[in-house]
Amino acid sequence: MKKIFVNYSLYIITGIVILMAILVQFNCTIEKSAQIGDWLAGFAGTLAFLWLIAGFQQQKKQLVIQSEELKLQREAIQLQAKELKGIGKFSALEQVRKIVENAVNDIEGSDSPIKKINEIVSFLMNKDFVNNLDIFFDSKDRTLIFEKYQVWAVQEAELRKFIARISTALKIYLEQSLDEDIEYNIDDLSFLKKNIHHIKSIPYLNELDGIMQGFVMLFVSSEPMLKKIQLAGLSATIINMDSKFQNEMDKGMLDKLANDLDTAKLEYPEIYKLYKKQKS
């Protein structure tokens, strides 16, 4: 009973004031009614102020309720986002597993001399490769360079495909698991160089951590040399071809490779010098 009175006290007091006003109207003289009316007017003003406060309190309660509801909605959205991110991360991890597995199987099963993935670092330093460098850089024998380049081009393509696959696997995982800003629109080798430190913490990729650390560092440092091999091989390929085709190759590839060697302060291969001399 007490609780009901507290909750509805303003309604009860208001009802009493209205009832008193009616009783005064019909049971008192005009002079007496005026006196009671003045008193009721003052009381009613106070009552109106109390109603104003009560309305404000009611609005405050509604705002608190709405704030709680918004908080719960925000928490639900964050939880849903976390669950979706977890699903995305799991899916990304499965893609990483497949890409790494295929990359390793393909390079070990290719025509490359690499028979095991842990030989990939030493491949660019083995005796056969180093001996061939003298042929690419110093020889003017077009036929010999062409034959060697045909073999090397296949091997380099396999290595670059391996780099592209590992880079793709790393991008897929980082896009799903990291909130930090990462530059994705760069070439595969540059991307690996910048983000190689993430590999050690990613399942499946972490199995290649030591190998990729050495391989990427070696490939980056060897990039100018690899471009010199490419310039030699392409020069040997087109040296006796139609001049129109040669001009297209110059504009499309050879001039750029030559500029890259200039930037790296490397000498042109002898076969390229011969090609330019014959062409002029």
Summary of the structure (lengths in Angstrom):
residues: 280
radius of gyration: 41.5
end to end distance: 112.2
largest distance: 133.7
contacts: 754
relative contact order: 0.08
helix: 85%
strand: 0%
